[in-house]
Amino acid sequence: MAALTAPDPAARAATLVVLRALRLGGAALLAGLLADPDIEVRLAAVRALVSVDAVDVLSEAAGDVAREVRVAVARGFASLAVHLDQDAGAPQAVRHLIHDPDVLVRAAALETLGVLGVPDALLATVTAALTDPAWQVRAGAASALGGAAPDHGVPALAGLLRDADADVRKPAVLALLRHAAHDDARTALSAAVNDLDADARAYAGRTGR
């Protein structure tokens, strides 16, 4: 593990990539790299922590100064969903990242809610994100609603099918597919087969399969 203290950050990052591939390196060892001065090293450390299911340590990187690292943290929690206490809802780190000042971080955290589920305490936040000026955040909110209760998720997603940006409508269609057992979701999807975007039409067509 001497390479983790090499002067060259590329060497430190490469070592972490190898450790991640081999699923080696304990959480304590990897946590020490979260303070590395190089962004690429910290990113590699986050990904390595995910590979060893280090849920608790991952939260420590949620306040990193680099948005790339915060995005990786948000997505890491989605990968670790099976290791989280589902009764506890989204981890505090994800709740924090949903309010991040950076558009891409907020979007990634919202997407993660689509995997973890949307607790009642975050419904208002997700709903507010549906009208965010940044399409990335609206798209993230659409993904989140795939993990919301149908009585809230389906009406909101149906509304997003009228969004001007196809990159918002596409995740809305995909989220509606997760609620396809419900009549209102199928009705919305039947309308989406006429979307101007070919991908959105194709996704909506899956409901009949």
N, C-alpha and C positions, 0 to 999 in steps of 0.2 A: 504493500500500500504506500510505499515511499513516493510513488509517482503522484499521489494526491497532494504532495507538498512541493512538487517541481516548480521552478521559477516560471516556466512557460505555461500560460493558462490553457493553451491548446492541448498540452500533455495532461493537465489535470482533467479537462473535459473529456478527453479520449478515454482516460482511465475510468471515469464514471460511466461512460457508454458501455465499456466492457463489463463493469460490475453489474450494470443494469441487465445486459444480455444474459449474464450468468446467474442473475438474481442473487448476487452476493453483496456483502457489506451491510452491516447492521444499521438500524435507524440512528443510533447514537453517532456512528462514524459519518454517515451521510449528512446528518443535521449540521455537523461542523462546517460543511461546504456551503451552507446556505448564506454564510457571511462572506463568501469569497468576493473579492473586488471585481471579478470578471462576470459579466452577465451570462455568457455561454456556460460557464462552470456552474453558476447557480441554476440555470435551466436544466442542465444535465443532472444536478443533484435532486431537483424536484422530480424529474422523470424516474430517477433511480429509487427515490422514496416510494413512488407509486408502485414500482415493480416489486417492492418488498412489503407492500400493504401497510406502510407506516402512516396511518391515518392521523394520529395525534401530532406527529412531527410536521406533517405537511402544512398544517395550519400556521406554523411559524413563518412560512414564506408568504402569507397572504398580505403582508404589509411591505413587501419588497418595493424598492423605488422604481424598478423597471416593470413596465406594463406587461412585457413579454412573460416575465416570471409569474405575475399575478394571473395572467390568462392560463398559463400552464397549471397553476394551482387549482383554479376553478375546474378545468377539464380533468385534472387528476382526481378530484372528488367524484366526478361522474364515473371514472374507471373503477373507483373503489366502492361503488354503491353497495355491493353485496357485503361489504365489511362494516357498513355503518349501521347504527341503531335506527331502524326504520321508525320506531315509535317516537324517537326524539326529533324527527324531522331533519331539515337541512342543517348541516354543521354551522356553527357560529361564523366560521371563516367565509362560508358561501353567503350567508346573510350579509356579512360585511361587504363582500365584493359586489353584491347586487347594487350597492349604493356608491360604488367606486366612481371617481370623477372621470375616468377614462371610458370612452364609448365601448371599445373592444373588450375591456374587462367586464363591464356590466353585461354585455351581450353573452360572453362566455359563461358567466355565473347564471344567467337566466336559462341558457341552454342546459346547464347542469341540473336545474330544477326539473326539467323535463324527464330526467332520469331518476332523480331522487324523489320527485313528487312535490307538489306545492302545498305546504301547510297553510291552514287558515290565516295564520298571522302574516303571511306574505302575499295573500291574494290581492290586497290593495296595492302593494308595490308592483306586482306583475300587471295588474290592470292599468296602472299609471304608465307603465312602460309601453303599452299598446299605442300611445299617442306621442311617444318620444320623437323628436325631429330626426334622429339618426335611424336610418333603416336597419342598421345592424342590431340596435336595441329592440326595435319592433320585431325583427326576425327572431331574436332570442326569446322575446316574450311569447311569440307563437309556439316555439318549441317547448317552452315551460308549460304552456296550457295543455300540452299533450299529457302532462303528468298531473293535471288538476282534476278535480271532481267534474264529471260531465255536466252537471247542472250549471256550473260556472264556465267551464272550458268551452263547451260547444257553442253557446251563443256568442261568446267573445271571438272565437275562431271564425265563425260564420261572418262576423263583421270584418275581420281582417282579409277576407277574400275580395273585398273591395279596395284594398290598399293599392295605391298607385304603383308601388314597386313590386315587381315580380319576385324579387329575392325575399320579400315578406310573405307573399301569397304562397310560395312553394312550401316553406315550413309550416304554414297554416294548414295547407292541404294534408301534409304528412301527419300533423298532429291530429287532424280530424279523423284520419284513418285509424288512429288508436282508439277513437270513440265510435267506431263504425257500427257497434252493436246498438247504438241509439238512433232512433228515427230521425231526429233533427240533424244529426251529423250526416246521415245518408242523404237527406234532402240537400244539405249544403254541398256535399260532394257531387251530387248529380248536377248542380249548377256549375261547379268548377270544371266539369268536362268541356265547357265552352270557354275556358280562360284563354286570353290572348297568348299566354306563354305555353309553349309546347310541353315543357317539363311539368308544369302545373296540371295540364290536361292529362298527361300520362299518369301522374301520381293519382289523380282523382279517378281515373279509370280502373285502378286496382280494387276499388270497392266492390266491383262486380265479380271479382275472382274468388 
